[in-house]
Amino acid sequence: MSFEPLKLRADFPALGRVFDDGRRLVYLDNAATTQKPRDVLKATRRYYEESAGNVHRAVHRLAAEATGLYEEARQKIAAFIGAPSPKQIVFTHGATEGINLVAHGWARKFLNAGDELLVTEMEHHSNLIPWQQAARAKGATLRLVPVLADGTLDREAFRRLLTPRVKLLAVTHASNVLGTINPIAELIREAHAAGARVLVDGAQSVPHLPLNVAALDADFLVFSGHKMLGPTGIGVLYAKPELLDAMDPLLTGGEMISRVWDDHATWAEPPQKFEAGTPHIAGAIGLGAAVDYLAKLGHDALRQHELALTAYALEKLGAVPDLKIFGRAPERLGVVSFALEGVHPHDVAQFLDRDGLAIRAGHMCAQPLLRRLGVPAVSRASFYLYNDRDDVDRLAAALLAVRKFFHAT
Ligand SMILES: *Cc1c(COP(=O)(O)O)cnc(C)c1O
């Protein structure tokens, strides 16, 4: 299927925005959150307008419809990532909650003093701080696999650090700063051979790459709906059944129980065991619609589009004088972080915003990585299915204008 970003853009109401000065919005902050297509907005709206019952509780029609839509979304998501069963899909608030759920329910339960946790220097804070906390609570040691100058993982150091003491490798599939796609299948294989479990942070990969969680043999996978066309406040934890059985819930209360007595209770089977209280029903339904949209488009076609656009962007940005691009991994996402010499990344982003371009500036929730890169902040452009060469041209032209402005004054 040929890929037509311009046609796809018409599915996204927000991308039709034109600012007061007549400039159209160029949205290049997709690694932070994506825009939402009409299908997703319609699905969430239809739930609120027609089927707004609670799930798994009442017998009336609205509750039955809500439960049906909610569980149907779970099935769609399971199919989308190749999970053997929808029972392995736990709805969370997002990737961050999924990681915390594993850090509390699994790591704090099963780690012993002297055990080790392995993460990498390119982790998002969400896949670092919960492990810092778990390690501290259990007397375990947290170690970071270094990142090489080209933005790839130091595989030799990884093998050295992967001792039998390591109980868990928590690693991002793809970096939200460098765009690096890690060789996740190999990392999982090596970690398993060393006796460690693996949590994959799929916040940047599930929206962009073909992924089959069963083929990868990942023990845990987390991701967020809002970075893949879905609503905010909804995400997924996937885990192997025996892990979900063994783990403790993070939240307790209604909806997650089997039987309740005055002084104790038993838990429902997974995934309900981990979904205490009324869940984000509309969010789950919206995420189901987002998955439908992406599946219809095809992950392979999306990947080809993003590869071509990223190559074009690297070429165009490479021609901007005094612009440094961070990360040169051969396998990468449509995420490009950069710094314009002599101009603060925030000023770059602010200048571009006046031109209608939305990019991100700051520490990208990856302060340890930025420390290794030797900078306090970067600017970042990140692409998705609705971006095209015209967007990249606008970005390159705006950066040239920023440079001229700051170097002239
Ligand atoms: C965005 C992101 C997260 C956190 O996702 P939330 O939706 O904020 O929970 C975690 N890891 C990576 C790599 C991310 O890009």
PDBQT file of the ligand as one rigid body, heavy atoms in Angstrom, charges set to zero:
ROOT
HETATM    1  C1  LIG A 501       7.016   8.318  27.119  1.00  0.00    +0.000 C 
HETATM    2  C2  LIG A 501       7.899   7.244  27.590  1.00  0.00    +0.000 A 
HETATM    3  C3  LIG A 501       7.672   6.586  28.810  1.00  0.00    +0.000 A 
HETATM    4  C4  LIG A 501       6.581   7.004  29.765  1.00  0.00    +0.000 C 
HETATM    5  O1  LIG A 501       5.338   6.979  29.179  1.00  0.00    +0.000 OA
HETATM    6  P1  LIG A 501       4.082   7.624  29.947  1.00  0.00    +0.000 P 
HETATM    7  O2  LIG A 501       3.027   7.608  28.926  1.00  0.00    +0.000 OA
HETATM    8  O3  LIG A 501       4.490   9.010  30.348  1.00  0.00    +0.000 OA
HETATM    9  O4  LIG A 501       3.803   6.750  31.113  1.00  0.00    +0.000 OA
HETATM   10  C5  LIG A 501       8.501   5.563  29.155  1.00  0.00    +0.000 A 
HETATM   11  N1  LIG A 501       9.502   5.169  28.359  1.00  0.00    +0.000 NA
HETATM   12  C6  LIG A 501       9.762   5.767  27.180  1.00  0.00    +0.000 A 
HETATM   13  C7  LIG A 501      10.879   5.263  26.330  1.00  0.00    +0.000 C 
HETATM   14  C8  LIG A 501       8.963   6.823  26.760  1.00  0.00    +0.000 A 
HETATM   15  O5  LIG A 501       9.231   7.424  25.600  1.00  0.00    +0.000 OA
ENDROOT
TORSDOF 0
